[in-house]
Amino acid sequence: MTSTSQSDALLLVILGPTASGKSALAIALGQRLSGEIVSCDSVAVYRHFEIGTAKPTCEQRATVPHHLLDVVEPGEGFTAGDYSRRARAAIRDIAGRGKLPVVVGGTGLYLRALLEGLFPGPQRSEELRERLRKRAGSRGSNYLHRILTHLDPLAASRIHANDFAKLIRAIEVCLASRERVSELWQKRGRDPLRGFRILRIGLNPQRQPLYERINDRARQMFETGLVEETESLLSRYGQNKAVIALDSLGYKQAIQFLRGEFTRDEAIAAAQQGHRNYAKRQITWFRREPDVVWLTGFGDDPAIMKQAAELASPHTRRSSS
């Protein structure tokens, strides 16, 4: 754990599963505590991906400044290391202007890269990556997971079979370094974020109400234009296999509907199931985060907003004193 001093600035981190109300809580706290929001979402970094990412609206962004949204074009490479560098720069800029940086989002690897740093792995090989993508396309979605299981069973057990980006990077590291990536995770040095007192607030709503919200949100995405947005994205980037965001939840099911593989109701049901499974994985991941203050409820509940503000306020007063 990184040591801190009394003079360190506060960094507020809001974490939790999808649809738990993280953004609503972050905006409320940003307004109340003179904060600015740093998004921690691996798909929301891409421009033109709007409905399926549940990005904050223009009105919401006008009330509290947001960072790390729409920062790269689809097809551009963007890694957890890239996110860490940009997010750290944004956080230091926010704190340097006397504002409270509020990190919010559900991408656990990005959050770990930001707060703890990543081990210095080998450079990316676009040639190897393209080969792996083509083989995965011809041999099925589990192909990459089978390769990683052969190379590094422990790493494979920690990465979901559909998470192509992480699978490709893990395979790339294993082949380039001739070591297991899980061993490198343990023995290579990291570069943790320094100069901040980190307050982690986690949202932990009851499972059944959470699943109901997830189902409603997935349905609303389809009703408010997800298929049309996906069709537009396919017309612009459909032949570019580097646009990995098209494989993300919601967009993937919309593509299957457009291809005739699903009816509309089947696509919605598949998206709902995928988001529920993702929420389970997020909960498991975030339970490993240290020193989280867990609040039982949704972030848009006024009672939860009050609890979170009471937790953060003593820290903000100490930062300004």
C-alpha positions as CSV (number, residue, x, y, z in Angstrom):
1,M,0.0,0.0,0.0
2,T,1.3,3.5,-0.9
3,S,2.2,5.7,2.0
4,T,0.5,9.0,2.3
5,S,1.1,12.2,4.2
6,Q,-1.3,14.7,5.7
7,S,-0.6,17.1,2.9
8,D,-1.5,14.7,0.1
9,A,-4.5,15.7,-2.0
10,L,-7.7,13.7,-1.9
11,L,-8.6,11.4,-4.7
12,L,-12.1,10.0,-4.6
13,V,-12.8,6.7,-6.3
14,I,-16.4,5.5,-6.9
15,L,-16.6,1.8,-8.0
16,G,-19.2,-0.9,-8.3
17,P,-21.0,-3.0,-10.9
18,T,-22.7,-1.7,-14.0
19,A,-26.1,0.0,-13.5
20,S,-25.4,0.6,-9.8
21,G,-25.6,4.4,-10.2
22,K,-21.9,5.3,-10.1
23,S,-22.2,8.2,-12.5
24,A,-25.2,9.7,-10.7
25,L,-23.3,9.6,-7.4
26,A,-20.1,11.0,-9.0
27,I,-22.0,13.9,-10.5
28,A,-23.8,14.7,-7.2
29,L,-20.5,14.6,-5.3
30,G,-18.8,16.6,-8.0
31,Q,-21.4,19.4,-7.7
32,R,-21.4,19.3,-3.9
33,L,-17.6,19.1,-3.4
34,S,-16.3,21.1,-6.3
35,G,-15.1,18.1,-8.1
36,E,-14.3,17.0,-11.7
37,I,-14.9,13.5,-13.0
38,V,-12.3,11.2,-14.5
39,S,-14.1,8.3,-16.4
40,C,-12.7,4.8,-15.9
41,D,-14.4,2.9,-18.8
42,S,-12.6,1.0,-21.5
43,V,-15.3,1.6,-24.2
44,A,-16.3,5.2,-23.3
45,V,-12.8,6.4,-24.2
46,Y,-13.8,5.9,-27.9
47,R,-15.6,8.5,-29.9
48,H,-19.0,7.7,-31.5
49,F,-19.8,5.0,-29.0
50,E,-22.6,6.7,-27.1
51,I,-25.8,4.7,-26.4
52,G,-24.1,1.3,-25.6
53,T,-21.7,3.0,-23.2
54,A,-24.3,5.0,-21.2
55,K,-22.1,8.0,-21.4
56,P,-23.2,11.1,-19.4
57,T,-25.4,13.4,-21.4
58,C,-24.4,16.8,-22.6
59,E,-26.4,18.3,-19.8
60,Q,-24.7,16.2,-17.2
61,R,-21.3,17.1,-18.6
62,A,-22.2,20.7,-18.4
63,T,-22.9,20.5,-14.6
64,V,-19.5,18.8,-13.8
65,P,-16.4,18.6,-16.0
66,H,-15.7,15.1,-17.3
67,H,-12.3,13.7,-18.5
68,L,-11.2,10.6,-20.4
69,L,-14.4,10.4,-22.5
70,D,-14.1,10.5,-26.3
71,V,-10.3,10.7,-26.3
72,V,-9.5,8.3,-29.2
73,E,-10.9,7.3,-32.5
74,P,-12.3,3.7,-32.9
75,G,-9.5,1.6,-34.3
76,E,-6.8,3.4,-32.5
77,G,-4.9,1.3,-29.9
78,F,-5.6,2.2,-26.3
79,T,-4.3,0.1,-23.5
80,A,-4.6,0.1,-19.7
81,G,-1.1,1.8,-19.7
82,D,-2.4,4.5,-22.0
83,Y,-5.3,5.1,-19.7
84,S,-3.1,5.2,-16.6
85,R,-0.9,7.9,-18.1
86,R,-3.7,10.1,-19.3
87,A,-5.8,9.7,-16.2
88,R,-2.9,10.5,-13.9
89,A,-2.2,13.6,-15.8
90,A,-5.9,14.6,-15.6
91,I,-6.0,13.9,-11.9
92,R,-2.9,16.0,-11.2
93,D,-4.2,18.8,-13.3
94,I,-7.6,18.8,-11.4
95,A,-5.9,18.7,-8.0
96,G,-3.5,21.4,-9.1
97,R,-6.4,23.7,-9.8
98,G,-7.8,23.1,-6.3
99,K,-10.6,20.8,-7.4
100,L,-11.5,17.3,-6.2
101,P,-10.7,14.5,-8.7
102,V,-13.4,11.9,-8.8
103,V,-12.6,8.6,-10.6
104,V,-15.7,6.7,-11.6
105,G,-16.2,3.6,-13.7
106,G,-16.4,-0.1,-13.9
107,T,-13.2,-1.2,-15.8
108,G,-11.2,-2.9,-13.0
109,L,-8.0,-3.3,-15.0
110,Y,-8.0,0.4,-15.8
111,L,-8.5,1.3,-12.2
112,R,-5.7,-1.0,-11.1
113,A,-3.4,0.5,-13.7
114,L,-4.2,4.0,-12.5
115,L,-3.8,3.3,-8.8
116,E,-1.2,0.6,-8.6
117,G,0.6,0.8,-12.0
118,L,1.2,-2.1,-14.3
119,F,4.3,-4.3,-14.7
120,P,6.5,-3.2,-17.7
121,G,5.7,-5.9,-20.2
122,P,7.1,-6.3,-23.7
123,Q,6.0,-4.0,-26.5
124,R,2.9,-4.7,-28.6
125,S,3.3,-6.7,-31.8
126,E,0.6,-5.7,-34.3
127,E,1.6,-8.5,-36.6
128,L,1.0,-11.1,-33.8
129,R,-2.2,-9.4,-32.8
130,E,-3.7,-9.5,-36.3
131,R,-2.8,-13.2,-36.6
132,L,-4.5,-14.0,-33.4
133,R,-7.6,-12.0,-34.4
134,K,-7.9,-13.8,-37.7
135,R,-7.5,-17.2,-36.1
136,A,-10.1,-16.3,-33.4
137,G,-12.5,-15.2,-36.2
138,S,-12.1,-18.5,-38.1
139,R,-11.8,-21.0,-35.2
140,G,-14.4,-19.6,-32.7
141,S,-14.6,-17.4,-29.7
142,N,-12.9,-19.8,-27.3
143,Y,-9.8,-20.2,-29.4
144,L,-7.7,-17.5,-27.7
145,H,-8.8,-18.7,-24.2
146,R,-7.6,-22.2,-25.1
147,I,-4.2,-20.9,-26.2
148,L,-3.7,-18.9,-23.0
149,T,-4.8,-21.9,-20.9
150,H,-2.0,-23.9,-22.6
151,L,0.5,-21.1,-22.0
152,D,-0.6,-19.9,-18.6
153,P,-3.5,-21.7,-16.8
154,L,-3.5,-19.2,-13.9
155,A,-3.8,-16.2,-16.2
156,A,-6.5,-17.9,-18.2
157,S,-8.5,-18.5,-15.1
158,R,-8.5,-14.8,-14.4
159,I,-9.5,-13.6,-17.9
160,H,-13.0,-14.2,-19.3
161,A,-13.1,-16.2,-22.6
162,N,-14.8,-13.3,-24.4
163,D,-12.4,-10.6,-23.3
164,F,-10.3,-10.7,-26.5
165,A,-8.2,-7.6,-25.7
166,K,-6.9,-9.0,-22.5
167,L,-6.5,-12.5,-23.9
168,I,-4.4,-11.2,-26.8
169,R,-2.2,-9.1,-24.6
170,A,-1.6,-12.0,-22.2
171,I,-0.7,-14.3,-25.1
172,E,1.6,-11.6,-26.5
173,V,3.4,-11.2,-23.2
174,C,3.8,-15.0,-22.8
175,L,5.3,-15.4,-26.3
176,A,7.5,-12.3,-26.2
177,S,8.9,-12.8,-22.8
178,R,9.0,-16.6,-22.8
179,E,7.5,-16.4,-19.3
180,R,4.1,-16.9,-17.8
181,V,2.3,-13.5,-17.6
182,S,0.9,-14.5,-14.2
183,E,4.4,-14.8,-12.9
184,L,5.4,-11.5,-14.4
185,W,2.4,-9.9,-12.6
186,Q,3.9,-11.0,-9.4
187,K,7.6,-10.3,-9.8
188,R,7.9,-7.2,-12.0
189,G,7.9,-3.8,-10.3
190,R,4.9,-1.5,-10.4
191,D,4.6,2.2,-10.2
192,P,1.8,3.1,-7.9
193,L,0.1,6.5,-7.9
194,R,1.7,8.8,-5.3
195,G,0.8,12.1,-3.8
196,F,-2.9,11.4,-3.1
197,R,-5.0,10.1,-0.2
198,I,-7.4,7.7,-1.9
199,L,-10.9,7.3,-0.6
200,R,-12.7,4.3,-2.3
201,I,-16.5,4.3,-2.1
202,G,-18.1,1.1,-3.4
203,L,-21.8,0.7,-4.4
204,N,-23.2,-2.7,-3.4
205,P,-27.0,-2.8,-4.2
206,Q,-29.0,-5.9,-3.6
207,R,-28.6,-8.4,-6.4
208,Q,-32.2,-8.7,-7.6
209,P,-32.9,-5.0,-7.9
210,L,-29.5,-4.6,-9.6
211,Y,-30.4,-7.3,-12.2
212,E,-33.8,-5.6,-12.8
213,R,-32.0,-2.3,-13.5
214,I,-29.6,-4.0,-15.8
215,N,-32.4,-5.6,-17.7
216,D,-34.3,-2.3,-18.0
217,R,-31.2,-0.4,-19.1
218,A,-30.3,-3.0,-21.8
219,R,-33.8,-2.9,-23.1
220,Q,-33.8,1.0,-23.1
221,M,-30.6,1.0,-25.1
222,F,-32.3,-0.9,-27.9
223,E,-35.4,1.3,-27.7
224,T,-33.4,4.5,-27.9
225,G,-31.3,3.7,-30.9
226,L,-28.6,1.2,-30.1
227,V,-29.2,-0.8,-33.3
228,E,-29.1,2.3,-35.5
229,E,-26.0,3.5,-33.8
230,T,-24.3,0.1,-34.3
231,E,-25.4,0.1,-38.0
232,S,-23.7,3.5,-38.4
233,L,-20.6,2.3,-36.7
234,L,-20.5,-0.8,-38.9
235,S,-20.8,1.3,-42.0
236,R,-17.8,3.3,-41.0
237,Y,-15.6,0.7,-39.2
238,G,-17.1,-2.7,-39.9
239,Q,-14.1,-4.0,-41.9
240,N,-11.6,-2.7,-39.4
241,K,-11.0,-5.6,-36.9
242,A,-9.0,-3.2,-34.7
243,V,-12.3,-1.6,-33.6
244,I,-12.6,-3.9,-30.6
245,A,-15.3,-1.8,-29.0
246,L,-17.7,-3.4,-31.5
247,D,-17.3,-6.6,-29.6
248,S,-18.4,-5.0,-26.3
249,L,-21.7,-5.7,-24.6
250,G,-24.8,-4.3,-26.4
251,Y,-23.0,-3.6,-29.6
252,K,-22.1,-7.3,-30.1
253,Q,-25.8,-8.3,-29.6
254,A,-27.0,-5.5,-31.9
255,I,-24.6,-6.8,-34.6
256,Q,-26.0,-10.3,-34.2
257,F,-29.5,-8.9,-34.7
258,L,-28.4,-7.0,-37.8
259,R,-26.9,-10.2,-39.2
260,G,-30.1,-12.1,-38.6
261,E,-28.6,-14.4,-35.9
262,F,-31.0,-13.1,-33.3
263,T,-34.5,-11.7,-33.3
264,R,-34.8,-8.3,-31.6
265,D,-36.1,-9.9,-28.4
266,E,-33.3,-12.5,-28.4
267,A,-30.7,-9.8,-28.9
268,I,-32.1,-7.9,-25.9
269,A,-32.2,-11.0,-23.8
270,A,-28.6,-11.8,-24.7
271,A,-27.5,-8.3,-23.9
272,Q,-29.3,-8.5,-20.6
273,Q,-27.6,-11.8,-19.7
274,G,-24.2,-10.5,-20.8
275,H,-24.5,-7.4,-18.6
276,R,-25.7,-9.5,-15.6
277,N,-22.7,-11.8,-16.0
278,Y,-20.4,-8.7,-16.4
279,A,-21.8,-7.3,-13.1
280,K,-20.9,-10.5,-11.3
281,R,-17.4,-10.3,-12.6
282,Q,-17.1,-6.7,-11.6
283,I,-18.3,-7.5,-8.0
284,T,-15.7,-10.2,-7.7
285,W,-12.9,-8.0,-9.0
286,F,-13.8,-5.0,-6.8
287,R,-14.1,-7.1,-3.7
288,R,-10.3,-7.5,-4.0
289,E,-9.8,-3.7,-4.0
290,P,-8.3,-2.6,-0.6
291,D,-9.9,-0.2,1.9
292,V,-13.3,0.1,0.1
293,V,-16.1,1.7,2.1
294,W,-19.1,-0.2,0.8
295,L,-22.5,1.4,0.7
296,T,-25.6,-0.9,0.4
297,G,-27.7,0.7,-2.3
298,F,-27.7,2.6,-5.6
299,G,-25.8,5.8,-6.3
300,D,-28.9,7.8,-7.3
301,D,-30.5,7.1,-3.9
302,P,-30.5,10.4,-1.9
303,A,-29.7,8.5,1.2
304,I,-26.6,7.0,-0.4
305,M,-25.6,10.4,-1.8
306,K,-25.8,11.8,1.7
307,Q,-23.7,8.9,3.2
308,A,-21.0,9.3,0.5
309,A,-20.9,13.1,0.9
310,E,-20.4,12.7,4.7
311,L,-17.6,10.2,4.1
312,A,-15.8,12.5,1.6
313,S,-16.4,15.9,3.4
314,P,-13.9,15.4,6.3
315,H,-11.3,14.5,3.7
316,T,-11.9,17.5,1.5
317,R,-11.8,19.8,4.5
318,R,-8.4,18.3,5.5
319,S,-7.1,18.8,2.0
320,S,-8.1,22.5,2.0
321,S,-6.9,23.3,5.5
